[in-house]
Amino acid sequence: MSSTASQFPEFGHALRKYFAFEPGFTPLNHGGFGATPRPVLDASNELTLQLEANPDAFIWQRYEAKLNEVRRHLAQLISADLDECVLVPNVCNGINTVLRNFEWRKEDVIIITNCTFSPIGNAARHISQTSSCPSVVEFTLSFPEPRADLLQRWRLFLRKLSSTSGTGAGRRKIVGIVDSIVSGPGLLMPWREMVQTCREEGVWSIVDAAHSLGQEPVDLRTVQPDFWVSSCSKWLFARRGCAVLYVPKRNQHIIKSALPTQIHAPFSPDTSTFGSRFAWFGSLDVTIALSIPAALQFRELLGGEERINAYCHALAVAGGKRLQEILGTRQMDQTHGHIWTANMVAVQLPLGADIAPSFDIMHAFQVRLIERHKIYASQWYHNGRWWIRASAQVYNEISDFERLGYVVLDVCRGIEESRRVEVKL
């Protein structure tokens, strides 16, 4: 080990001491809910004590400066300007904010995919159903699929919609919701190219980047999406309940209100700026967003973004290979170089394709994995097959994936046996 590497903590199970996991629990679902490190919890608790010592002084005199410092850190991380970044409670809130600020007309369109995170897809449909506009159309993702094929289909799909959109003032709005990393089944999308295609075809782009911060480098000055939202509590290690919404200055006229509509910030006389619209929502726990600097400091303690993601990506690749061997199936990402893989891996489960998604199946996985075996990774049904999505994090080792493989193999056998019994009855 080099002297440079030796100054940082060792990754793997030795790092569990920095987290609050109960003994014996094997976490492989970091992409689901994240995990807040103890140093971040300690820093957040200290902020809570400062707030409670004198709420008026904290909120009136200190909060604005602290919040702007958080925004400054995030803007630097994603290569954006401070005035283009605001904090929202979560990614769903951020995307809802954008969708509900557009002035929709009957001829307008929102594009989702069959893999769009369900609350976001439901939000688009709700807007359409309650006001009779816009219409919602679905672009189909069928993994595994060559990237070139997906990008070609995406361009043709947008071009077909754009060709009937009219011109000038009567031109309809087409808004595409693009995943940077598809939550289920956890694949790294060619989102930069998809955003560029949106721009070339006259389509607004909203990037659901829930999983991006903490998994991949982001340069929004280069990519230039119309809107972009990412969680700070999944892979970035902040407390649950904070996300960053990026709106470039060219599009800020669209966002007339936060969601819910903000009240006048008690600490600032200027209510005209974009940031002021998101500064104060009333009685929320303001210390959640203020935990972000501590999360970034912890990541520096570990060696920074490149070291963290090099370890997690390599472990995801190796873990996926081991799961594939144990389960006797295949990885969803079969490309040379694993171009679909960031820090999560999807492996097919040994379950019959005729087992349809149901509450009973999902509940069986949760009970048997969490309660019986104290281990968890999420399950997905995609393209006629069942898959398990395992997350690789700095506190994991290859043995975690091996344990998951043998446990999941046993669970799948149990589900298949239960199905055979039901068929006989």
N, C-alpha and C positions, 0 to 999 in steps of 0.2 A: 504493500500500500504506500502510495506517495505521501510526502509530508503534507501536500495540499489536501488530499483526501482525508488524511488522518485527523484533521482538525474538526471534521464534521461527525455527527453521531452515526453509528452503524445502522443501516437499514435492516428491516426484518423484525423478528419478534423482540429483539432488544429495544425496539422503539415503542413497544406497547406501553412502557412505563410513562410515556408522555400522554397517554389517552386513558379514558376512564372505563375501559371495557371490563366487564365482570369476568372473573377467572373461568377458563374453560370455554368461553365463547369465541368462535372463529368468524370474524366479520369479512364477508366477501361481497357486500352490497353497498360499498361506499357511494356508488352512483345514485343510490336511492335517497339516502338521507344525510350523507356525509358523516363526519365525526369531528367534534371540536376538541382540539388538543388542550391539555390541562393549562399550559401557559396562557392560552387565549381565554379560557374560563377564568383564570385568576385575574387577568387584566380587566376582563369585563366585570367581574365582581367588585374590583376596586373602583371602577367607574360608577357602578351602582351605589356604592357607599358614598362617593363624592356627590352624586345626585341627591341621595336621601339626606345627606348632611345639611343641604340648603337647596331645595328644588328651585326656588326662585333665582338664586344666583347662578346655578348651573344652566338653567334654560334661558334666562334673559341675557346673561353676560358671557357664557362660555360655549354654549352648544353650537352656535353658528360657526365659530372659528374651528371647532373640532370637526363639524360636519364637512366644511369646505376642505379641511386637510384630508379627510377620507376621500372626497371626490378628486382631489389633486393626485393622490396615490393611484386611484383607479384609472384616471385619465392617462397617467404616465404608463401604466401597465398595458393599456389597450391602444396606445398611440392615438390619443384624441385630445381635444382641448378641454380644459376644466369646465367651461360653459356649455359643453355638449354632454356632460355626464351628470345624472341625478340618481339618487337612491330610491328604490321602491321595495315593498315587502318581499316580493318573489317574482319569478319570471312570468307567471300567469297574470299577475297584476300589471306588469309592464306591458305585455302584449295586449291585454284588455284595454289599457290606457290608450295605446295607439289605435286599435281598431275602433274604439268608441269615440275617438276624436275626429275621425274622417267624416265628412259630410257625404253620406251615401245617396246615390240615386238608383232608380229601378234597374238601370242597365249595367250597374257596376258588378264586379266579381271579386270574391275572395278565393284564393287557391290554397287548399290544404292537401295533405297526402294521407294515405291509409296508415301511415306511421306517426302522424302528428300527435303529440301528447294530448290525451283525450279531453282534459279541461279546456285546452286551447281550441281544439276542433269544436267542442260544444259551445264555446263562446262565439265562434264565427257563425254557427248554426242559429244560436239564440238571437243574435243581431239580425240575421236574415228573416227568422220566423216572426219576430215581434214588430218589424217595420216593413216587411215585404220586400226588403232590399238590404244589401246586395244579394245576388245568388252565390251559392257556395259550390265549387267544383272540386273534384278530388283527382290528384295525380297519383298513379299507382307505383309504389316501390316494391320490387320483387327481388329480394336478396336470396342467394348471391347473384350479382349481375355485374358485368364489366363496367367500369366507370365511364368509358367512352360511350357505351350504349345508353347508360342512364342520362348522360349529359346531352346526347343527341335527342333522346325522347323528350327531355325537358325543354329544349329549344323548340322542337316541333309543336309541343303542347302549348307553349306560350305564344308561338307565332300564329297558331290557329285561332287562339282567343283574340290576339291583337289585330288580326286581319279583319275582324268584324266589329272593331271598337270605335269606328268613326274617326273623324279628324277635328282639330281645332277645339273650340269651347265645348262642342258636343261629344268629345271623345270620352268614352267611359273609363272609369278607374279600374285597373286590374291590380290586385294586391296579392303577392305570393308570400306565404309563410314558409320559410326555409329552415330546416334543422341543420345546425352545424355538426352535431353528433346526435344521431337518432337515439332517443332514450331506450326504445325497444325496437331492435335488439342490441343497441349500443355500438353502432358503427360510425366511424368518422366519415362524414359526407364531404363531397367536393363542393362545399358551400361557397367558397370564394368564386369558383367558376360559375356556379348557379346564380350568384348575385350579379356577376358581370353579364350573364345572359339576360337576366331581368332588366338590367339597365339598357342593354342593346335592343331589347324587344319592347321597351316602353312600359315595363311592369314595375310597380313599387315592390321593394323587398323588405320584409320583416324577418330578421334572423332570430330564431329561437336558439340561443347559444347557451342554454342552461348548463351544459356540461363543459363549456370551453375553458373558462377561467380555471387555471390549475391543471389543465390537461394539454393545452396547446398554446403556442405563441400567437398573439393576436395583434394585427396592425390595421386598424380601421381607417387610417389615412390612406392606405394603399387600396384596401378592398372597397371602401366607400359604400356600405349598405345604406339604405334609406333609414332603417331603424334596426337596433341590435340590443338584445337583452341577455344578460348572463347572471347566473346565481353566484353569490359570494360564499354560500354556506355548503355547497356540495364539495367541490374539489379544492377550493381555496382555503378551507379550514376556519372561516368565520362562523359566528353563531348562526343558527337557523333563523331565517326571517329577514334576509337582506339580499338584494340583487341590484345590479347597475343597469340603468336604461340609458342607452346612447342615442341621441337625436342630433344629427349634424345641423349646423346653423341654417342651412338651406331649407330644412324641413320643420323648424321650430314653430313656424306660423300655424302649422296644423294642430299642434298640441296646445289647445286653449285651456285645458284643465287637467289636473291630476285625477286619479281615481282612488278614493273619493275626492271630490273637489276640496282643495286645500282651504284652510282658513288663514287669515292674515297672520303671518309669522310675528310673534310677539317681540322679536329681537331685531327686526330689520325694517327700516323705513322704505326700502325699495321693493315694491311688489311687482315690478314690470319685467324682471329678468326671468329667463327660462328656469333657472335654478330655484328662484323664490317660489315657483308654483309647486315645488316638491319638498320644501323645507320643513313644513309643519302640518301634520295631519291631526293634531290634538293629542289626546292622552294615549300614546303608544310608548313602548319601551325603547327610548332613544339610544340606549347603550348597545343594542344589538348591532346597528350599523357602525357604531363607534368601535366595535371589536375588530374591524377589518385591519387597521394598522398592526395590531398585535398578531393577527394571522399572517400578515406579510412578513413581519419580523421573525416569526417562527419558521417560515419557509426559508428565510435567509439563514437562520441557524442550521437548517438541514442542508444548506449548500446551494440554495436557489432553484429557480424553475428548471433549468437544464438538467441538473443532477437529479432532482426529484423525478422528472418525467422520463429520463433515460432509464432509471431503475424500474419505474412502474410499467413502462411500455415493454421492456425486456421481460419482465415477470408476466405480463399479460400474454405475451406471445408464447413463452415457455409453459405457462399454466394452461393455456388453451390446448397446446399440443399434448400435455399430460392428460387433461380431461378427455380429449378425443381418444387417446389410447385406452383409458380405463372404461369409458362408456361404449367403445366400439362404434363410434359414429364419425362425425366430421365437424370441422369448424366452419362457421359461415364465411369467414374471410379466408379464401383459399389462394390468395394472390401471392406471388413472389414479392417479398418485401413487406407484406402485411399492410398494404396501403389503406385498408379500411379500419385498421386497429389503432386506437390511441392507448388508453389505459383500461379498457374493458374488452372482454372477449366473449363471443357467443358461440356455444357449442350445442349441436343437436342432441336432444334427449332420446333415449331408447324407448319411445312411446309410439304406439300405433297412430298413423295419420288420421284414423277414423275417430280418435278421442277428441271430441270438440271442446273448445274452451268453455268452462263453466265455473260457477262459484265453488262447487264441490271439489273440483280438481285443484283449484288454486288454494282452497282451504286445506286440502290434504297435504299439499307441499308445505304450507306454512306451519301446520301443526307438527308434521314429522321432522322438518328441518329445524325449526326454532325450538320447539318444546322438547322433542325427544333427543335431538343430536346437538343442540346449541351451535348451529351453524346456519348461515343463510346466504343465498344468492338468488336473484329474481328469475322468474320464468316468463316466457313469452311464446305466443302462438303466432307464427308468421309463415306465410306462403305454404300453408298446408302441413307445417311441421311444428313440433314443440322444441324450444331452445332454452338453454339456461345462460343467463348473462352474469359473468363473474367479474368483479372489479378488483384490480390490482392497486394496492396502496403501499406506502412506505413501511407500514407495520406488518405487511404480509410476506410470506415465504412460499416457495413451491410446495412445501408440505401441506399448506392450507388448501391448495388446489387438489392435491392428491386425496386428502381427507374428504373434500367436497365430492370428488368423483365417486368414491366408494359409497358414501352416504346416499348420493343421488341415485346411483345404480340400484341400491336396495329399495329406495322409495319408489322408483319407477316399476320395479318388479312387483311391489306391493299393490300399486295402482292397477297394473295389468292383471294381477291375480283377482283383485276385487271386481274388475270388469268381467272377467270370465265367469265368476260366481254369479254375478247379476244376470248375465246372458243365459246361464243354465236355469236360473229361477224363472 
